[in-house]
Structure formats: C-alpha cells, structure tokens
Amino acid sequence: HKTIDNPFSGATRRIGNAESLQEKKHTKYMGSCDVFFTDHVHTLAHHEVEQTLACLELLHHSIHDTSLELWTDAKDRTGVMRLLKEADVVMKRKKIVVCMTTSAPTRNWPVENYISVCRQIEQKYDVEFFLLGAGDTATRAAKQFCAAMPEAHDFTNKTNLRETVAIMQLADFHLGGDTGTAHIAAACGLHGVELFASVRWEGHAMEDPSQWFAPWESPLQIIQPKHALPGCEHGCVAKEAHCIKLITVNEVVQAMEKAMERKDSMEDV
C-alpha cells in the first residue's frame, strides 16, 4: 500500500487552478486547496472553458478547435420529431426556445415578464415558442406561461438531456436565464438573450458569473442589471428574484428583436 499526501483522492496526478500566493480571494468557494494538487494551472483564465483548455495544455494536448460539441443520434432526433409532430409544430416558423427557470430563485426573471416579451415578439414575427425545463419550478412556470399563451408548446419534463439538445438543434433562438440550457443553446449556435441576476464586475472574471460562465463563443447576448441593489454589489445575495427584476421587458424585447434581425440578415447573405 502506497501512502499518498491527499486524503481525498488516490489519483497519481491531481490538477487544479493555483491561486496567487499574494491574493487568496477564492477560499470561500473551496478553501485553500492548492496543497492537494500535484500540478498547478497558473493561467489567468477569464472563462470556465479557458480553465479546462489550460488543463489540457498542461497535459501536453494541442488545442486545434475551441468550439463546444454536442452529440445526438438518430434515436434522439426521431423521438423529438415525433414529439413536435404530436404538438402540431409548424416547422417553417421561427422557433424560440424559452427556458424560464434556473437552479436558484434569485436568477429567475418573473414569468409574467417572459410572457410580456413573447407576446410582443409574436405580434411582429411568425414564431413558435418551445418551453423547456425540468422540475416542479419549471412546471409551475410553464403552466403560468401557457395559461396566458396557450399557443406555446410545453415540453417541460418531456425530454431527457439528449432530446433537449436535439430540440435546440432544430430551433432558431433562445430566451432564458443563467442555466445549463443557455450553454446548450450556445453550443447549438442559437441567437437570442440570456438574463443574469448580477451586475458586471470589473474585478477578476471568476468573481463575475456573467464573465466566467457566459455562453462560450456565442451570439447570445447577456442582459443584466445596470446596477446592483444595496448589499448585492458583488453578486445578488437574495433568496428570491431581486436584482434581476431591474431588467425591463423593453430591454429584452429590443435585444431579442435585434438578435432576430441579425440572424435574418446573415441568412440573406
């Protein structure tokens, strides 16, 4: 039996981001864990993906393509096409995926605001709305949305992860919050809007979710409050929708319309 210096892992190599010896700013997340790593990544990354790429380079892998990839198969696509057919989706219309809920109430923009945005878009464009999400909160949000807009297609809790990807690969736009579906949308090349609860902070990117967890290499536009409410200067600390409510319906409508016009102009070229 070989004694190891890390009580949490038997891995021969343990790679992690090394904090500056002068500035231990991130101990509130993981504690001072540098001692547990055999290899330290010293790259000052500005995005979570860059941090992963730095780990690969440390392992002597050459990076030839930084785009994110998603994989679906014929079974996923067939299942999704059956779901869309049963919902009477008009495929020739522009398809907007709407994901209203996240893992934290403070990051959830009010459902009535999403309804207002989608109503205005519907008046100007020939569109179909796909509601995606999972869990009780997403179910309640979809029920409220569909009560106001019964023409929307509610696929909440009806798709697994791969089928969610397959639906997004057929869609044109994404509208939603700071959650995993935004990153799927980014990997699928969708245009649209992502809403963040915190203001942009000019310090280290790791402290600012809108920089560290932004949709990677994506045309998705981030909208966030122009200023923080008292006490939330370095991230919203409320336990319910708070700073994110400072984002107005008009801001989001304008951003979605610009995204739709931009995509149309690209297709015309």
N, C-alpha and C positions, 0 to 999 in steps of 0.2 A: 504494500500500500504506500503510495507516494503522498506525502504531506503537501498541501497547497496553501498559499497565503491568502486565499479568498474563501471565506466560509460559505459563500452563496453560489459558487459555480466551480465545476471541475474542468472547465474549458482550458485548453492549453494557451490560447490567446484570447484576451478579453479587451475589445477595442471600444473606446469611448471618447467623448469630447473632453478635452482638458481645459479647465478654467484657468484664467490668468492667476498666477500666484499673488499678484498685486490686488486683483479685484475678484473676490468670491461673491458674486452677485446672485448666483442661482441656487444657493443652498436650500432655499425654501421649497425647491422642487424635488431634489434628490438627496440633499445632504452633501457633504464633502466626500464624493465617491471616487475621486481620481486615484486614490490609493488602490482601488480594486482592479484597475486596468493595467494590462501588460503593454498595451500600445495606446498612445495618446494622439488624437487628431487635434492639431493646433490651428487648423484653418478657421479663419473668422467667417463662418458661413452666414448668409443673410436669409436662408430659407432651409426648411427641413430637408428638402430634396438635395440641396447642395451638401448638407451634412452627410447624407448617405453616400453621395458620389465621392466625397472625400475619404470615406471609409474604404470604398472600393479601390481608390487610387493608392491608399496606404497598403492594400493587399496586392499591389502591382497589376491591377486590371486597367486596361486602356479604355477610356470613355470615348466612344465614337458617336453616340446619339444620346441626348439628354431628355428626349421626349418620354412621356409615360405611356405604358402599354396596358391594354385590357384584352382579355381573350374570351370569346364566346364560341359556341359550336352550333351545329345545325339544330340540335335539340332545343337549345335556348331560344334560337330565332323562331323555330316552328311554334313553340309554346307561346311566345309573345305575339306572333301574328294571329294565332287563334284567339288570344285574349283581346286584341284590338278588333278583330272581326266580330266577336261577340258583343263588343261595346259600340259597334256601328261607327267606328272612327273613319272619318273622311280623310284618306291619306294625302290627297292633293292639297289640303290646307296646311298652313304653317303650324307646327306642333310645339307647344310650350310646356316644358316640364316645370311644375310648381312644387317645391319642397318647403313647407312652411314651418316645420319643427326641427329642433336640434336636440342635443343631449342635455341642454341647460336652459331653464326658463328665461334667464336673463338675455339669451341670444335669440329668443323667439319674437320676431316682429308681430304685432297684433294681426290676427286672422282677418279682421274687418278691413285692415289696410291692404292686405293681399287682394281681397275681394274688390276693393275700390280700384286698384291698379288694373286688375284683369278686366273689369267692366269697361274701363276707358280704352284699353287695348282692343277689346272685342268690337268696340264701336268703330274702330278705324281700320282694323285688319281682319282678314279671313283666317281665323285661327281655331285650333283645338287645344284645350287645356288638359294635361295629364297630371293628376295628383299622385305623388309618390311619397312613401314614408312607411314607417313601421312602429308599432306600439300604440298604447292607449292614447297618448297625447296627439299623435298623428291622426288617429281615427277620429277623435273629437274635432280636431281642426278641419278634417276633410268633410265631416258631417255638417259643420257650420258653413263651410265654403259652398257645398252642394245645395244647401237649403237656399242660399242666395243666388247661386248659379248652377241650376240643375243640369245644364248642358255640359258641364265639366265631366271628365271621365275619372272616376275614383278608383285608382289601382292600389290604394293603401292596403298593406298587409296581403297583397295578392301576388307579389313577386318575390323570388329569392334574389340574392345579390347578383348572380349572373344574368337573370332575367331583367333586373333593373338596368344593368349595363346594356342589354340588348334593346330595351325600350329607348334609352338615351341615344343609342347609335342611330335610331330611326328619327329622333327628334331634331328640332332646329334651334331651340332656345331653352335657357334655364333661368328660373327665377326662384331664389331661395336664400336660406340663411347659411351660417358658418357651420357646415356639417359635411359628412362624407360624400353626399350626393353632389356637392359642388365640385369635388375633386374628380369624381367620375365624369361630370359634365366637362370639366377642363380636359381630361384625357380623351374625351369624345370630340373635342373641338367645338363645343357648343358656344354660341354667343349668349349674352344676357347679363344678369345682375346678381351679385352676391352681397348680402347685408351683414355687416359686422356691428357688434354692440359697442366696441371700444373705439376711442379716437386714435388717430395715427400718432405714435410716439416717436420722437426723433432720437431716442437713445438706441441701445443695441436691439437689433431686429428680434432676437429671441424673446424680448420682453413684450413685443407687439404682435399679437396673433395675425393682424392684417398684413404683416410682412412675412412672418415666419411660416404661417400656414395659408398664405394666399394661393389661389389656383395657379398651378405651375405652368408657365409658358402658355398662357390662356388669354383669349379675347374677353373673357368675363370681366366685367367692371365691378370693382368693390365700391360700395357706398357705406359710409359710416358717419356717426355724428360729427358735426363740425367742432363741437366742444363737449367736454365731459360734465356731467352733473357733479356737484360737490362730493368729494370723497372718492370719486372714480377716475381721478386723473391718470392713473396707471393701469386702467382696466376696470370695467364695471364690476362692482362687488355686490350688487343687489342679488336677491334670490328670486326675482321675478323680472319681467320686462321693465326696463328702467331707462338707461341711456339710449338704447336702440329706438325708443319711441320718439326721439328727437328727429329721426329720419322721416321726412314728409312723403306723403303719397305722390305729390307732384314731382319730387326729385326722382323717384323710382320710375314713374311713368315716362319722364323725359329720357332717362337713361335707357329704358327698355326700347323706346321708340328709336333712339339713336343706334342702338345695337341692331335693331331690325332693319333700319335703313342702310347701315353699314354692310350687313350681310347681303342684302338685296343688291347693293352696288357691286359687291365682289362677284356675285353670281352673274351679273350682267356683263362683266368684263370678258 
